Every structure is written in C-alpha cells, then in structure tokens.
C-alpha cells in the first residue's frame, strides 16, 4: 500500500468525538495508518492512542456542542452515561439503569464547536467523522453543514428510543443526512432488555439504538469535490474496508477504478481481495457447499445450533440490560 499511503499522507483526516478512550483506529486502518491525521476529543476520557502510529494526532480534552459557550455537564456513576442532557427518567426505570445514571458531579464545561475544532487543528476537511456524544450527535453534526456536506463518511450514535431529553429520533438523523447527500449503508444495532422478572435468562430485547454509518453519495462527491473526487473515492474505499463493509468498498472501486492511477488500482485490488485468510477460505467453502440441498440443510441446522449457543446470557453481569455484548 506504499503508493496509496503516499497519496493519502497528511490528506486523510479522521475525527473521533466523544470516545477518546477507544484506542483510535489503529487496527481498522492499519494498512494506511501512517497517512492518517487523527483528531480525538473527549471531555472526560483520556486518549490512549499512540502518537507514533499516525501521521499526526490531536488529543483534545474538550467538550463539544452545536454552539460555543458554557453548559452544565452531568458526570455519572457509569462514565459512558455522562452527558449535557438529562436522561428520560421513565426509560431509566424501565431498563433498570438507575445505578448507571446516578449523578456524581455537575461541572460547567466550555463547549467548542465543530467549526472551531477544524480551525484549531488546521485540518482542511474531515474525511471520517465518528460521534458518540450521548444525545448531542445531531446537534453537533447539523451545526456545521458546510463541513459535513464535504465529509465522506459519518458514523453516529442514533436512537430508535431517544434516551435523553431533547434527543432526536433515529429517523430524524437519517432524514437530515439524506437531505445533504448521504446514504445509510449499514448500522451496528444494540438491543436492550426491560427490567422484568426473568431478564437475566431471557434474550431478544428491544432495538433501542445503533451506530449508523453513512457514506456521501458518488454524485454528491463529484458535484462538491470536482477534480478531487478520485482521491475522495480512494478514501471511501479504504474506510469501507476498515469498517467491514467489504462488498460496498468493492462496489465503489468497480465504479470509479478507471479514474485512478495504475499503481493505486493494483494496491486497492489487493486490499479488497476476499480470498486471503482462513476466514475468507471458510466462507468460500461454505458458499460452495450450500449449493447442494443435503449440505445446505446441514448448514442451516448447524447455523441454528450455533446461534442458539451464542444467545446464552452474557457472562458480564454488569450489563444485564444489554441483549448482546
């Protein structure tokens, strides 16, 4: 990936808002990590990302909001539940999360904005924006449409059952991003269980939230970025692969490869090659076996058995409300 890394070096910006303790994206973007400029912002968590892994890294211990100014921040017993917003007390009770949302302190924090963040770090644009802001995600995203409309990929936390007072519903997040040129490509859902008599041994709770992943549409990229569109598509391919959306990455490549230099095409083909590795070999063998009726039935039975085993209650007793961990 030497040619691709050189192409992206210093021109590939990842911004992670609200989850600086997530160890960055070293594993997901390992093929091009030395080309990445990473901006991490979190008011309460310490970043553990390694400076030497990236082209450049900014670790900012700040809060962010839709507008600049001082706001009251609620620190809670379970740090990941801390927020500027108050939770819906009824939902907290329904899921038995009173202990998680117990306030331990209230502090006044000065909020920066997405526009100020871009100006402070000096990045020209944001290629991948990831937000985990406990109810403020859409507020921050919608506060800077001139920045977001040129962002190539957005991953944001959105709730089907808004948990914080004033938090928008999932469909509002999708509608906003769709209106400015994004498509919802995939999401990582989270299912919670209500506080019932047999919750500890029951599965299949309620879909309450998801990390939704949006990609800026191809036609929008060409419209907004013009001659810089091929570079943007390379970034989208790399990000799609890093996010595990391999078929979509391949689809982008097959639609734009004619606009890329030969050496970049060769590296992307190798990056997207699904035939490498034991896991991919197993998938190929399984797909071939499924063409025969007898083995297809056997595979269905095996799949059903394995899924049933996977639904054994989690051993982590600290998160009884979460269906799958």
Secondary structure, DSSP 8 states (H G I E B T S, - for coil): -HHHHHHHTTSEEEEEES-TTS-TTTTTTTTTGGGEEEEEE-SSS-----GGGSSEEEEE--EE-SS-EEEEEEEESSGGG-BSS-B-HHHHHHTT-TTTT-EEEEEEEEEE-HHHHHHHHT-S--SEEEE--TT-HHHHHHTTHHHHTT-SEEEEEEESS--BTT---HHHHHHHHHHTTEEEEEEEEEEE----TTGGG----EEEEEEEEEEE-HHHHHHHHGGGHHHHHHHHHHHHHHTT-HHHHHHHHHHHGGGS-HHHHHHHHHHH-TT-SHHHHHHHHHHHHTTSHHHHHHHHHHHHHHHHHHTS--S-TT-TTBS--
